[in-house]
């Protein structure tokens, strides 16, 4: 068997899916695209309602409230705070430098 010339590197997920406290919204980390995908759970099946760009390699997401989502970004060493009413990242928390 010959050696592969391409190594497929993917950051492992930690908690890539979360449901809002009221059960109306599902959030999924789209690690490959550096986005969080949002789905409405109001109907019989989940319905895509949008995607929001976050930091590099999102690996975990958690709702702080029905209107606020926090996303941990592995490669950018940051947390994106998303206001779901506006659909925008309103704050980025970065890890302190080790120096």
N, CA, C and O atoms as a printed pandas DataFrame, in Angstrom:
     atom_number atom_name residue_name chain_id  residue_number  x_coord  y_coord  z_coord
0              1         N          UNK        A               1    0.836   -1.181    0.000
1              2        CA          UNK        A               1    0.000    0.000    0.000
2              3         C          UNK        A               1    0.880    1.244    0.000
3              4         O          UNK        A               1    1.832    1.339    0.775
4              5         N          UNK        A               2    0.563    2.184   -0.861
5              6        CA          UNK        A               2    1.330    3.424   -0.951
6              7         C          UNK        A               2    0.901    4.423    0.103
7              8         O          UNK        A               2   -0.220    4.366    0.608
8              9         N          UNK        A               3    1.781    5.320    0.425
9             10        CA          UNK        A               3    1.476    6.367    1.408
10            11         C          UNK        A               3    0.541    7.396    0.781
11            12         O          UNK        A               3    0.646    7.719   -0.403
12            13         N          UNK        A               4   -0.367    7.897    1.596
13            14        CA          UNK        A               4   -1.275    8.933    1.127
14            15         C          UNK        A               4   -0.549   10.273    1.089
15            16         O          UNK        A               4    0.254   10.574    1.972
16            17         N          UNK        A               5   -0.833   11.070    0.071
17            18        CA          UNK        A               5   -0.207   12.386   -0.038
18            19         C          UNK        A               5   -1.061   13.472    0.615
19            20         O          UNK        A               5   -0.612   14.611    0.742
20            21         N          UNK        A               6   -2.277   13.141    1.029
21            22        CA          UNK        A               6   -3.183   14.109    1.635
22            23         C          UNK        A               6   -3.645   13.592    2.995
23            24         O          UNK        A               6   -4.099   12.454    3.114
24            25         N          UNK        A               7   -3.528   14.424    4.002
25            26        CA          UNK        A               7   -4.012   14.072    5.327
26            27         C          UNK        A               7   -5.255   14.905    5.595
27            28         O          UNK        A               7   -5.209   16.134    5.532
28            29         N          UNK        A               8   -6.355   14.246    5.890
29            30        CA          UNK        A               8   -7.603   14.940    6.171
30            31         C          UNK        A               8   -7.640   15.298    7.649
31            32         O          UNK        A               8   -7.886   14.437    8.493
32            33         N          UNK        A               9   -7.395   16.567    7.964
33            34        CA          UNK        A               9   -7.391   17.032    9.346
34            35         C          UNK        A               9   -8.694   17.747    9.645
35            36         O          UNK        A               9   -9.057   18.700    8.956
36            37         N          UNK        A              10   -9.390   17.297   10.661
37            38        CA          UNK        A              10  -10.607   17.959   11.095
38            39         C          UNK        A              10  -10.568   18.128   12.604
39            40         O          UNK        A              10  -10.176   17.214   13.329
40            41         N          UNK        A              11  -10.971   19.287   13.068
41            42        CA          UNK        A              11  -11.046   19.532   14.498
42            43         C          UNK        A              11  -12.208   18.725   15.067
43            44         O          UNK        A              11  -13.306   18.752   14.510
44            45         N          UNK        A              12  -11.985   18.009   16.167
45            46        CA          UNK        A              12  -13.082   17.223   16.753
46            47         C          UNK        A              12  -14.125   18.122   17.414
47            48         O          UNK        A              12  -13.792   19.140   18.020
48            49         N          UNK        A              13  -15.367   17.736   17.291
49            50        CA          UNK        A              13  -16.450   18.475   17.932
50            51         C          UNK        A              13  -16.472   18.197   19.427
51            52         O          UNK        A              13  -16.029   17.143   19.883
52            53         N          UNK        A              14  -16.992   19.154   20.179
53            54        CA          UNK        A              14  -17.160   19.007   21.614
54            55         C          UNK        A              14  -18.651   18.901   21.921
55            56         O          UNK        A              14  -19.092   17.922   22.525
56            57         N          UNK        A              15  -19.421   19.890   21.515
57            58        CA          UNK        A              15  -20.876   19.911   21.692
58            59         C          UNK        A              15  -21.457   20.677   20.509
59            60         O          UNK        A              15  -21.835   21.839   20.662
60            61         N          UNK        A              16  -21.537   20.056   19.332
61            62        CA          UNK        A              16  -21.860   20.782   18.108
62            63         C          UNK        A              16  -23.348   21.066   17.873
63            64         O          UNK        A              16  -23.709   21.627   16.838
64            65         N          UNK        A              17  -24.196   20.695   18.797
65            66        CA          UNK        A              17  -25.633   20.894   18.602
66            67         C          UNK        A              17  -26.250   21.361   19.917
67            68         O          UNK        A              17  -25.895   20.873   20.990
68            69         N          UNK        A              18  -27.183   22.316   19.820
69            70        CA          UNK        A              18  -27.864   22.820   21.010
70            71         C          UNK        A              18  -29.276   23.252   20.649
71            72         O          UNK        A              18  -29.538   23.705   19.535
72            73         N          UNK        A              19  -30.183   23.103   21.616
73            74        CA          UNK        A              19  -31.558   23.537   21.443
74            75         C          UNK        A              19  -31.820   24.685   22.414
75            76         O          UNK        A              19  -31.376   24.649   23.561
76            77         N          UNK        A              20  -32.542   25.703   21.947
77            78        CA          UNK        A              20  -32.849   26.855   22.794
78            79         C          UNK        A              20  -33.687   26.411   23.995
79            80         O          UNK        A              20  -34.386   25.400   23.922
80            81         N          UNK        A              21  -33.620   27.156   25.094
81            82        CA          UNK        A              21  -34.382   26.778   26.281
82            83         C          UNK        A              21  -35.878   26.614   26.038
83            84         O          UNK        A              21  -36.515   25.763   26.660
84            85         N          UNK        A              22  -36.450   27.423   25.135
85            86        CA          UNK        A              22  -37.878   27.302   24.857
86            87         C          UNK        A              22  -38.198   26.220   23.819
87            88         O          UNK        A              22  -39.365   25.986   23.505
88            89         N          UNK        A              23  -37.164   25.564   23.288
89            90        CA          UNK        A              23  -37.368   24.470   22.332
90            91         C          UNK        A              23  -37.726   24.897   20.923
91            92         O          UNK        A              23  -38.118   24.061   20.109
92            93         N          UNK        A              24  -37.598   26.188   20.616
93            94        CA          UNK        A              24  -38.022   26.672   19.300
94            95         C          UNK        A              24  -36.916   26.704   18.253
95            96         O          UNK        A              24  -37.201   26.745   17.056
96            97         N          UNK        A              25  -35.648   26.685   18.691
97            98        CA          UNK        A              25  -34.533   26.849   17.760
98            99         C          UNK        A              25  -33.461   25.803   18.017
99           100         O          UNK        A              25  -33.148   25.481   19.163
100          101         N          UNK        A              26  -32.903   25.277   16.931
101          102        CA          UNK        A              26  -31.799   24.329   16.998
102          103         C          UNK        A              26  -30.587   24.992   16.356
103          104         O          UNK        A              26  -30.697   25.584   15.283
104          105         N          UNK        A              27  -29.429   24.894   17.011
105          106        CA          UNK        A              27  -28.187   25.443   16.471
106          107         C          UNK        A              27  -27.210   24.312   16.242
107          108         O          UNK        A              27  -27.064   23.429   17.088
108          109         N          UNK        A              28  -26.529   24.334   15.085
109          110        CA          UNK        A              28  -25.546   23.319   14.725
110          111         C          UNK        A              28  -24.251   23.984   14.279
111          112         O          UNK        A              28  -24.274   24.932   13.494
112          113         N          UNK        A              29  -23.120   23.488   14.779
113          114        CA          UNK        A              29  -21.824   23.998   14.338
114          115         C          UNK        A              29  -21.503   23.424   12.960
115          116         O          UNK        A              29  -21.480   22.207   12.775
116          117         N          UNK        A              30  -21.259   24.301   12.008
117          118        CA          UNK        A              30  -20.794   23.893   10.692
118          119         C          UNK        A              30  -19.301   24.218   10.668
119          120         O          UNK        A              30  -18.879   25.262   10.172
120          121         N          UNK        A              31  -18.523   23.296   11.218
121          122        CA          UNK        A              31  -17.100   23.520   11.435
122          123         C          UNK        A              31  -16.358   23.810   10.137
123          124         O          UNK        A              31  -15.522   24.713   10.095
124          125         N          UNK        A              32  -16.644   23.078    9.106
125          126        CA          UNK        A              32  -15.938   23.239    7.829
126          127         C          UNK        A              32  -16.164   24.610    7.198
127          128         O          UNK        A              32  -15.315   25.093    6.449
128          129         N          UNK        A              33  -17.309   25.243    7.495
129          130        CA          UNK        A              33  -17.649   26.527    6.882
130          131         C          UNK        A              33  -17.549   27.700    7.860
131          132         O          UNK        A              33  -17.883   28.829    7.500
132          133         N          UNK        A              34  -17.091   27.446    9.100
133          134        CA          UNK        A              34  -16.952   28.498   10.120
134          135         C          UNK        A              34  -18.258   29.250   10.352
135          136         O          UNK        A              34  -18.288   30.478   10.434
136          137         N          UNK        A              35  -19.327   28.483   10.455
137          138        CA          UNK        A              35  -20.660   29.060   10.660
138          139         C          UNK        A              35  -21.444   28.254   11.682
139          140         O          UNK        A              35  -21.102   27.116   12.004
140          141         N          UNK        A              36  -22.500   28.873   12.181
141          142        CA          UNK        A              36  -23.502   28.174   12.972
142          143         C          UNK        A              36  -24.770   28.187   12.135
143          144         O          UNK        A              36  -25.221   29.240   11.684
144          145         N          UNK        A              37  -25.334   27.015   11.936
145          146        CA          UNK        A              37  -26.579   26.878   11.176
146          147         C          UNK        A              37  -27.736   26.885   12.162
147          148         O          UNK        A              37  -27.666   26.237   13.207
148          149         N          UNK        A              38  -28.808   27.616   11.836
149          150        CA          UNK        A              38  -29.972   27.725   12.714
150          151         C          UNK        A              38  -31.199   27.115   12.052
151          152         O          UNK        A              38  -31.429   27.284   10.854
152          153         N          UNK        A              39  -31.985   26.400   12.862
153          154        CA          UNK        A              39  -33.190   25.736   12.385
154          155         C          UNK        A              39  -34.353   26.045   13.315
155          156         O          UNK        A              39  -34.203   26.051   14.537
156          157         N          UNK        A              40  -35.513   26.301   12.722
157          158        CA          UNK        A              40  -36.737   26.469   13.491
158          159         C          UNK        A              40  -37.303   25.086   13.785
159          160         O          UNK        A              40  -37.320   24.214   12.917
160          161         N          UNK        A              41  -37.768   24.893   15.019
161          162        CA          UNK        A              41  -38.386   23.628   15.404
162          163         C          UNK        A              41  -39.894   23.775   15.579
163          164         O          UNK        A              41  -40.536   22.945   16.223
164          165         N          UNK        A              42  -40.460   24.848   14.994
165          166        CA          UNK        A              42  -41.885   25.139   15.162
166          167         C          UNK        A              42  -42.784   24.189   14.377
167          168         O          UNK        A              42  -43.923   23.951   14.779
168          169         N          UNK        A              43  -42.299   23.646   13.276
169          170        CA          UNK        A              43  -43.131   22.782   12.439
170          171         C          UNK        A              43  -42.929   21.303   12.721
171          172         O          UNK        A              43  -42.346   20.922   13.736
172          173         N          UNK        A              44  -43.414   20.487   11.817
173          174        CA          UNK        A              44  -43.305   19.037   11.961
174          175         C          UNK        A              44  -41.869   18.548   11.779
175          176         O          UNK        A              44  -41.490   17.509   12.319
176          177         N          UNK        A              45  -41.070   19.301   11.017
177          178        CA          UNK        A              45  -39.658   18.951   10.786
178          179         C          UNK        A              45  -38.824   20.222   10.912
179          180         O          UNK        A              45  -39.327   21.311   10.640
180          181         N          UNK        A              46  -37.555   20.107   11.321
181          182        CA          UNK        A              46  -36.701   21.297   11.404
182          183         C          UNK        A              46  -36.611   22.007   10.058
183          184         O          UNK        A              46  -36.510   21.372    9.008
184          185         N          UNK        A              47  -36.650   23.347   10.110
185          186        CA          UNK        A              47  -36.581   24.154    8.890
186          187         C          UNK        A              47  -35.431   25.146    9.022
187          188         O          UNK        A              47  -35.345   25.885   10.003
188          189         N          UNK        A              48  -34.546   25.154    8.023
189          190        CA          UNK        A              48  -33.404   26.066    8.035
190          191         C          UNK        A              48  -33.897   27.508    8.039
191          192         O          UNK        A              48  -34.752   27.886    7.238
192          193         N          UNK        A              49  -33.341   28.318    8.964
193          194        CA          UNK        A              49  -33.741   29.727    9.048
194          195         C          UNK        A              49  -32.560   30.676    8.917
195          196         O          UNK        A              49  -32.740   31.893    8.922
196          197         N          UNK        A              50  -31.348   30.129    8.797
197          198        CA          UNK        A              50  -30.202   31.011    8.597
198          199         C          UNK        A              50  -28.893   30.397    9.039
199          200         O          UNK        A              50  -28.849   29.327    9.646
200          201         N          UNK        A              51  -27.828   31.112    8.714
201          202        CA          UNK        A              51  -26.477   30.725    9.109
202          203         C          UNK        A              51  -25.726   31.990    9.481
203          204         O          UNK        A              51  -25.908   33.035    8.856
204          205         N          UNK        A              52  -24.879   31.893   10.504
205          206        CA          UNK        A              52  -24.142   33.055   10.991
206          207         C          UNK        A              52  -22.659   32.716   11.032
207          208         O          UNK        A              52  -22.263   31.712   11.625
208          209         N          UNK        A              53  -21.839   33.551   10.401
209          210        CA          UNK        A              53  -20.394   33.353   10.400
210          211         C          UNK        A              53  -19.850   33.617   11.803
211          212         O          UNK        A              53  -20.214   34.599   12.450
212          213         N          UNK        A              54  -18.968   32.718   12.262
213          214        CA          UNK        A              54  -18.336   32.857   13.575
214          215         C          UNK        A              54  -16.826   32.739   13.382
215          216         O          UNK        A              54  -16.333   32.997   12.284
216          217         N          UNK        A              55  -16.082   32.359   14.415
217          218        CA          UNK        A              55  -14.642   32.208   14.319
218          219         C          UNK        A              55  -14.250   30.936   13.586
219          220         O          UNK        A              55  -15.101   30.239   13.032
220          221         N          UNK        A              56  -12.950   30.637   13.587
221          222        CA          UNK        A              56  -12.433   29.471   12.875
222          223         C          UNK        A              56  -12.676   28.172   13.644
223          224         O          UNK        A              56  -12.339   28.059   14.823
224          225         N          UNK        A              57  -13.251   27.223   12.972
225          226        CA          UNK        A              57  -13.542   25.887   13.507
226          227         C          UNK        A              57  -14.434   25.900   14.743
227          228         O          UNK        A              57  -13.981   25.543   15.831
228          229         N          UNK        A              58  -15.702   26.307   14.594
229          230        CA          UNK        A              58  -16.614   26.228   15.737
230          231         C          UNK        A              58  -16.819   24.764   16.133
231          232         O          UNK        A              58  -17.116   23.920   15.287
232          233         N          UNK        A              59  -16.659   24.474   17.417
233          234        CA          UNK        A              59  -16.752   23.081   17.890
234          235         C          UNK        A              59  -17.820   22.877   18.950
235          236         O          UNK        A              59  -18.164   21.737   19.261
236          237         N          UNK        A              60  -18.351   23.955   19.510
237          238        CA          UNK        A              60  -19.372   23.822   20.549
238          239         C          UNK        A              60  -20.272   25.049   20.539
239          240         O          UNK        A              60  -19.826   26.160   20.250
240          241         N          UNK        A              61  -21.552   24.833   20.859
241          242        CA          UNK        A              61  -22.485   25.950   20.964
242          243         C          UNK        A              61  -23.442   25.693   22.126
243          244         O          UNK        A              61  -23.820   24.556   22.409
244          245         N          UNK        A              62  -23.814   26.773   22.780
245          246        CA          UNK        A              62  -24.734   26.709   23.907
246          247         C          UNK        A              62  -25.581   27.977   23.925
247          248         O          UNK        A              62  -25.086   29.079   23.690
248          249         N          UNK        A              63  -26.858   27.794   24.206
249          250        CA          UNK        A              63  -27.747   28.941   24.366
250          251         C          UNK        A              63  -27.591   29.495   25.782
251          252         O          UNK        A              63  -27.634   28.746   26.757
252          253         N          UNK        A              64  -27.410   30.803   25.885
253          254        CA          UNK        A              64  -27.412   31.463   27.194
254          255         C          UNK        A              64  -28.845   31.837   27.554
255          256         O          UNK        A              64  -29.220   31.861   28.726
256          257         N          UNK        A              65  -29.637   32.126   26.528
257          258        CA          UNK        A              65  -31.065   32.422   26.647
258          259         C          UNK        A              65  -31.693   32.072   25.304
259          260         O          UNK        A              65  -31.006   31.596   24.400
260          261         N          UNK        A              66  -32.985   32.306   25.172
261          262        CA          UNK        A              66  -33.642   32.022   23.893
262          263         C          UNK        A              66  -33.108   32.900   22.764
263          264         O          UNK        A              66  -33.197   32.528   21.593
264          265         N          UNK        A              67  -32.548   34.074   23.113
265          266        CA          UNK        A              67  -32.088   35.043   22.119
266          267         C          UNK        A              67  -30.574   35.215   22.050
267          268         O          UNK        A              67  -30.088   36.055   21.293
268          269         N          UNK        A              68  -29.809   34.427   22.835
269          270        CA          UNK        A              68  -28.357   34.580   22.832
270          271         C          UNK        A              68  -27.682   33.218   22.769
271          272         O          UNK        A              68  -27.979   32.320   23.557
272          273         N          UNK        A              69  -26.767   33.085   21.813
273          274        CA          UNK        A              69  -26.039   31.835   21.588
274          275         C          UNK        A              69  -24.549   32.106   21.700
275          276         O          UNK        A              69  -24.053   33.089   21.151
276          277         N          UNK        A              70  -23.831   31.242   22.408
277          278        CA          UNK        A              70  -22.376   31.339   22.532
278          279         C          UNK        A              70  -21.759   30.184   21.765
279          280         O          UNK        A              70  -22.218   29.047   21.871
280          281         N          UNK        A              71  -20.711   30.474   20.985
281          282        CA          UNK        A              71  -20.062   29.469   20.144
282          283         C          UNK        A              71  -18.561   29.460   20.426
283          284         O          UNK        A              71  -17.901   30.495   20.329
284          285         N          UNK        A              72  -18.023   28.291   20.773
285          286        CA          UNK        A              72  -16.579   28.146   21.005
286          287         C          UNK        A              72  -15.903   27.811   19.683
287          288         O          UNK        A              72  -16.298   26.876   18.986
288          289         N          UNK        A              73  -14.875   28.591   19.348
289          290        CA          UNK        A              73  -14.142   28.441   18.089
290          291         C          UNK        A              73  -12.732   27.929   18.387
291          292         O          UNK        A              73  -11.931   28.626   19.009
292          293         N          UNK        A              74  -12.441   26.724   17.943
293          294        CA          UNK        A              74  -11.195   26.037   18.293
294          295         C          UNK        A              74   -9.941   26.735   17.759
295          296         O          UNK        A              74   -9.066   27.102   18.544
296          297         N          UNK        A              75   -9.840   26.921   16.460
297          298        CA          UNK        A              75   -8.609   27.459   15.882
298          299         C          UNK        A              75   -8.392   28.943   16.155
299          300         O          UNK        A              75   -7.248   29.392   16.220
300          301         N          UNK        A              76   -9.454   29.702   16.313
301          302        CA          UNK        A              76   -9.279   31.126   16.600
302          303         C          UNK        A              76   -9.221   31.402   18.104
303          304         O          UNK        A              76   -9.098   32.556   18.514
304          305         N          UNK        A              77   -9.308   30.355   18.927
305          306        CA          UNK        A              77   -9.244   30.518   20.394
306          307         C          UNK        A              77  -10.171   31.627   20.864
307          308         O          UNK        A              77   -9.760   32.540   21.581
308          309         N          UNK        A              78  -11.426   31.532   20.450
309          310        CA          UNK        A              78  -12.370   32.589   20.800
310          311         C          UNK        A              78  -13.764   32.012   21.037
311          312         O          UNK        A              78  -14.054   30.854   20.734
312          313         N          UNK        A              79  -14.608   32.875   21.591
313          314        CA          UNK        A              79  -16.021   32.559   21.768
314          315         C          UNK        A              79  -16.803   33.672   21.082
315          316         O          UNK        A              79  -16.597   34.852   21.366
316          317         N          UNK        A              80  -17.703   33.289   20.177
317          318        CA          UNK        A              80  -18.562   34.263   19.499
318          319         C          UNK        A              80  -19.888   34.332   20.242
319          320         O          UNK        A              80  -20.528   33.308   20.479
320          321         N          UNK        A              81  -20.300   35.545   20.609
321          322        CA          UNK        A              81  -21.584   35.755   21.268
322          323         C          UNK        A              81  -22.542   36.293   20.215
323          324         O          UNK        A              81  -22.307   37.351   19.630
324          325         N          UNK        A              82  -23.620   35.557   19.980
325          326        CA          UNK        A              82  -24.558   35.889   18.902
326          327         C          UNK        A              82  -25.886   36.359   19.469
327          328         O          UNK        A              82  -26.468   35.710   20.338
328          329         N          UNK        A              83  -26.360   37.495   18.969
329          330        CA          UNK        A              83  -27.708   37.980   19.264
330          331         C          UNK        A              83  -28.610   37.385   18.181
331          332         O          UNK        A              83  -28.505   37.756   17.012
332          333         N          UNK        A              84  -29.480   36.477   18.563
333          334        CA          UNK        A              84  -30.316   35.806   17.571
334          335         C          UNK        A              84  -31.441   36.686   17.045
335          336         O          UNK        A              84  -32.025   36.378   16.006
336          337         N          UNK        A              85  -31.754   37.762   17.732
337          338        CA          UNK        A              85  -32.770   38.696   17.232
338          339         C          UNK        A              85  -32.236   39.420   15.998
339          340         O          UNK        A              85  -32.948   39.572   15.005
340          341         N          UNK        A              86  -30.975   39.867   16.065
341          342        CA          UNK        A              86  -30.378   40.576   14.931
342          343         C          UNK        A              86  -29.666   39.627   13.970
343          344         O          UNK        A              86  -29.457   39.961   12.803
344          345         N          UNK        A              87  -29.289   38.434   14.464
345          346        CA          UNK        A              87  -28.573   37.479   13.624
346          347         C          UNK        A              87  -27.121   37.825   13.416
347          348         O          UNK        A              87  -26.534   37.450   12.401
348          349         N          UNK        A              88  -26.519   38.548   14.380
349          350        CA          UNK        A              88  -25.128   38.978   14.253
350          351         C          UNK        A              88  -24.312   38.611   15.492
351          352         O          UNK        A              88  -24.836   38.491   16.599
352          353         N          UNK        A              89  -23.019   38.440   15.264
353          354        CA          UNK        A              89  -22.089   38.300   16.377
354          355         C          UNK        A              89  -21.964   39.682   17.009
355          356         O          UNK        A              89  -21.586   40.642   16.337
356          357         N          UNK        A              90  -22.279   39.788   18.301
357          358        CA          UNK        A              90  -22.234   41.083   18.981
358          359         C          UNK        A              90  -20.983   41.247   19.831
359          360         O          UNK        A              90  -20.660   42.351   20.270
360          361         N          UNK        A              91  -20.283   40.143   20.058
361          362        CA          UNK        A              91  -19.054   40.219   20.842
362          363         C          UNK        A              91  -18.218   38.983   20.565
363          364         O          UNK        A              91  -18.751   37.894   20.352
364          365         N          UNK        A              92  -16.907   39.157   20.570
365          366        CA          UNK        A              92  -15.982   38.038   20.438
366          367         C          UNK        A              92  -15.048   38.060   21.637
367          368         O          UNK        A              92  -14.321   39.029   21.855
368          369         N          UNK        A              93  -15.077   36.994   22.403
369          370        CA          UNK        A              93  -14.211   36.860   23.564
370          371         C          UNK        A              93  -12.995   36.053   23.120
371          372         O          UNK        A              93  -13.146   34.959   22.577
372          373         N          UNK        A              94  -11.782   36.583   23.346
373          374        CA          UNK        A              94  -10.585   35.872   22.922
374          375         C          UNK        A              94   -9.818   35.358   24.121
375          376         O          UNK        A              94   -9.850   35.946   25.202
376          377         N          UNK        A              95   -9.131   34.254   23.909
377          378        CA          UNK        A              95   -8.312   33.672   24.969
378          379         C          UNK        A              95   -7.093   34.551   25.178
379          380         O          UNK        A              95   -6.546   35.097   24.220
380          381         N          UNK        A              96   -6.662   34.691   26.433
381          382        CA          UNK        A              96   -5.470   35.505   26.680
382          383         C          UNK        A              96   -4.229   34.855   26.093
383          384         O          UNK        A              96   -4.131   33.631   26.011
384          385         N          UNK        A              97   -3.300   35.678   25.694
385          386        CA          UNK        A              97   -2.031   35.189   25.133
386          387         C          UNK        A              97   -1.213   34.527   26.237
387          388         O          UNK        A              97   -1.197   35.016   27.367
388          389         N          UNK        A              98   -0.527   33.414   25.925
389          390        CA          UNK        A              98    0.262   32.745   26.955
390          391         C          UNK        A              98    1.530   33.503   27.327
391          392         O          UNK        A              98    2.227   33.092   28.255
392          393         N          UNK        A              99    1.853   34.593   26.638
393          394        CA          UNK        A              99    3.102   35.338   26.897
394          395         C          UNK        A              99    2.892   36.407   27.919
395          396         O          UNK        A              99    3.830   37.129   28.259
